[in-house]
Amino acid sequence: MKTYIKMQLKKIEAKWTLPLVVASVVIAFQNCGGEFQPLDEFKYGSEYARNIVEQTELQSYWDNLYDYDLLMAKNEIIFDSAVNSSATLFFADNTTSFFVVTNRRSNSELSLVVDRDQILKVTVQGNAVRLVHEAPASNFSEVSFPVDPNKSLVIGARSGKDPRNILLMVNGEYKELTVKQTGTPINFSYLESSLSLTNIQETLIFKRAMEPGEINVISRQIASQYNISARTSPNMPDYLAWSNESPLFPQVRTIMRESCFRCHTAWISLSESGFTTASSYTKNIQLVKPKSLEESPLWHSLKGSADNNPSGKRDMPKDLPGLSAEQLATIKSWIFGISN
């Protein structure tokens, strides 16, 4: 990948070289008599080319990590405005992710009722987008951010009980947000069928919370279908931790990304609770039992790990060297630190 990127960079820089040399000659003749500090056009061309290549590298990284077709084929879509009516009954456990497309001809809004007494709502008015989770007794959380009032938008978001777990992207770009919160929004166990769409071109709602890379890949794909310009933020995190996760989990996930995810691709989108709960992503196996090495298949399959489970194969990661002593210690501390 690195070699390919360098080759592409050289091609783009070479493409700029001749026009920039000609431009430099013209500028020099036009300013022979006075003091003139010429722009470094070659440097500008090189930086322009480098930005293109870096953007391509970022997008290729996420596209390779999260395959769009696989994401769309996991039967996780609980509402699709292209095939479902707003009266469709759908359910989601505790968290949800959704995508909204609006062409900005007028103000737009998606509003859905949660457990009869909560509202999850995204609105686009003028040059601002707002995401609100409102619960009883004036408990609500809200985020807002500016947008170009003349441009069509693909808004990708995830939401749950805790406002700190909100994630938002606009046309593929990750938004760092400040959450306004009053009270504590209660957890929702399912989303009801009360759904209102106003001036929305397309809506997709998923039954789980997605990670930044997943939302970016789907956002860019949807944007391409509507001829909307989209990109990938250089500051987009690989993983946005949930507030109730153990402090060590982001470090453990980094170890897994380097040593496990290339084979166990279904684990990529798992939060910490995904490793402590049996599901289709884990082939219905509870990979980690909090505070128990012997009952944690993930642990006793690692090369160099030690516990009292005689059936441990100790052969992972496959076809790679075993984890370092420091990495094993981190995973061990994480397992003992997970809350039951």
N, C-alpha and C positions, 0 to 999 in steps of 0.2 A: 504493500500500500504506500509506504513512504517513498519508494523508488518511483512509483507511478505518479505520485503527487509532484515530485521534483521535476519529472519529465514534462508534466503538464504546465508547471510554472515556467520552465524554460521556454516552452512553445509560446505561451501567452506573452512573456517578456520580449521574446524575439519579434512577435507580431507588432509590438509597440515601438521597437527600436527605430525603424526607418521613419515613420511619421514624426517621431519626436526629434530626430536629427534634423529633418527638414524644417520643423517648426522652430528649432533653435537658430538655424541659419537665417530664417526670415526675420525673427525678432532681433537678431544681431544687426542686420542691415537697417532695420527701422529705427534703431537707437544708437547709431554710430556716434552722434555728436554729443550726447549727454551722458550723465552718470546713470547707469541702469544696473539694477541687481536682477539678473535673469532668474526665472524659476528653474528649479532642477526638474525638468520634465521627465528625464529618465527615471529619477527616483520616484516621481509621482506614478509613472507607468508601472514600475516594479511593484510599488505598494498596492496599486489597483489590481494588478495581476495576482499578487499574493492574497489579497482579500477574497478574490474569486475562488482561488484554490482552497483556502482555508474553509470557506463556506461549503464548498463541495465536499471537503473531507469531513466536516461536521455532519452534513446530511447523510453521507454514505455510512458513517459510523452508526447513526441511529437507525437507518434503513436496514443495515445488516443485523443489528441487535434485535430490532422489532420488525417483523415482516407484516406489512399491511394486510395482505390477504389472510394470513393466519389470525391476526387480531379480529378481523371481520367474520371469520368462520368459526369462532369459538362458542357460538350460540349465547353470547353475553349481551346482545342487543335486546333490550326490553321494550323499546319504542323506536320506530322509524317512520317519520312523517310521510315518507314516500309510499309506504304500504299500510300503515295503521291510521285509524281515525283517533281523534282526541278522546273518544269514549272507551278506548281500549284499556282493559285492566292490566296493570303490570306491577311487579314487585321487585324491590331491591333491599338487601339486608344492610342496614346501617349507613352505607355510603353509596355514592353514585358518581358517575362521570357523564358528561353530556357535551354535545357539539351543536352550535347554533350558527346558521348562515343567514345574514341579512344584507340586502343590497342598498340600504341607507336611503331609500326614496322617502321614507318617513320614519317616525319613531317605531321601535320594535320592542316586543316583550315576550318572554317565555315565563309562564307562571304555573307551578304545579302544587297541589295540596298534598301535604305529608301528614299521614295519621290524623286526618280530619281537622287538626287544629294547628298545623304548621304550614308555612309557605316557603318554598324555595323558588326564587325569582331572579331572572337576569333581564335587565332593561338596557336599551340603547336609546339615549335621548341626546340630540345635538352632538356635542363633542365629548360625551362621557358614557361609560359603561358601568353599570352597578350590578353587583351580585349580592343578594340579600337572603339570609336564612332567618325567618321570623318565627318565633315560638310563642306560646301563651305568656301572659303576664308581662308583656313588653320585652321579653327576652329576644334579642336579635343580634346577629353579627352582619357586618356589611363591609364590602370593599368596593372601591371605585377607582377608575383610572381614565385618563384622557385618550381620545382617538380622533383621527381625522374625520370630520363630519361628512366628507365627500366620497370616502372610500368604502367599498363593500367589505364586510368582515366575516371571518370564520372565528368564532369564539369557542375555545375548548376549555373545559373546567371540570374540577372534581369538588365534591362537597361532602361533609359529614357533620357529626355532632360538634366537634371541636373546631372553632374558627381558624386555629393555627394550621389546620390540615387542608385549608383551601388552596387550590392551585388553579392558576389562570394563564391562558395563552391567547394572544390575538394574532391571527394570520401566522401561526407557528412560533411567534416570539414569546418567550417566557417573561412574565411580569412579576417583578418583586413588589410586594404589596404591604400596606399597613392596614390592619384589621381594626375597624371600629366595632366595639362590642359592648352591649348592655345586657347584664344578666348572663345566664348560661343556657343556650339553646339545648333542648332535650334531644336525646337520640331518637332517630326514626327507624322503625323496623321494616317498613315497607312504604312504597310510594303508591298512592291511590290513583284512581283513574281520572281525577279532576285535573285536567290539563288544558291550559289556554295558550294559544299561539296567535300573536298579532304581528302581521307584516314580517313573518319568518319564512324564508325560502326552504329551509331544510332543518330538521332536528333529529339527532340521534341520542338516545339515552341508554347507558350501559348499567348493568347491575352491580358493578364493583368500582372501586376507586382505582384509577390508573396512575402510572408513574409519568414523569415529565417526558421521557423518550416516547412512550406510547402515544401520549396526547399530541406530541409534535409530529409524529409520523402520520397519524390519522388527519390532523389539521392540514398538513401540507398536501395530502392526497385529495382531501375535499376541496381545498383551495384551487388545485389544478383543474378540477372538474368545472369550476365556476370562473376560470381565468382570473383568479385573484392572486396577486403577488404575495408570496409567503417565504419565510426564511427561518433559520435556526439561530437562536441567540447563543453567542459564545459563552455566556455566563449561565447557561442552562444546567442545572444540577443533574447528575446521573440518577440520584435518588432523593426524594423528599420525604424525610422520616416522619412518621406519625408521632404525635406528642406523647403517647403512652408507651412508646417503645423503649427498650433498654438503651442506655448511652453507647454501649459497645456494638449495637447491631449495625450501624453504618460501616464500621471497620470490618465486621464479619462479612457483610455483603460485598465489600471490596475484594476480600479474599476469595469469596465464591465467584465473583465475576471473572477473576483471573484464572481460577482453577476448576470451576464446576459448570458454569453456565454454557460453555461450548457444547456440552453433551446434555445437560439438564436444562434445556431451553425453557421448559414450563416454569422453572423457578424464578425466572428473570423478574416477573412482575409481582412476586410474593412480598407482602409486608412481613414483619416479624411474626404476627399471629398466623400467617400462612404456613410457617414452618412448624408451628406447635399445634396445628389443626389438620386432620386428615381431609383431603379433598381430591378432586379429579386432577389438580395440578401436581399433587404428590403421589398419584396412583393410589389414593385412599390410604396412605400410610402417614402416621404422625411422625415426622422426621425428627422432631426434638421434643423430649419430655423435660419441662423446666426442672432444674435442680437434680437431674438424674442422668448420668452418663450411660449407665447400663441400659436404660430404656430409650436412648436416643440413637436411632439407626444412623443418623448423619454422622455422629461422633465415632461410633465403633466401626465405621467403614473406612475411616481415614488411615492412611499409612502413618505409623508411628504413634497412633493414639493408644491409650491403655485404659481398660476398665475390666469389670468382672463378667463381661459377656463373652462366653467362649465361642459363640457363633459369629463373632465379628470377623469380617473378611479382611479388613485392613488393606484394601487394594485400591483405594481412591486417593487422588484423582487418577483416572485410567490413562495410561501411556504418558504420564507426566511424573516428575519427581514429587516425592511427598512434601507436605507443607513443612515449613521451618518450625523449630521449637517455639519460637515467638508466636507464630501464627496459630499453632495448636493451643498454646496457652491462652491466646485471645479468645478462641472459640470455646475453650473450656470455661473461662471466666464468664463468657456470655451466657452459656447454658445455666450456670449456677446463679446468674444475676437476673434471669427472666422471672417476672412476677407470675405467680400461679393464677 
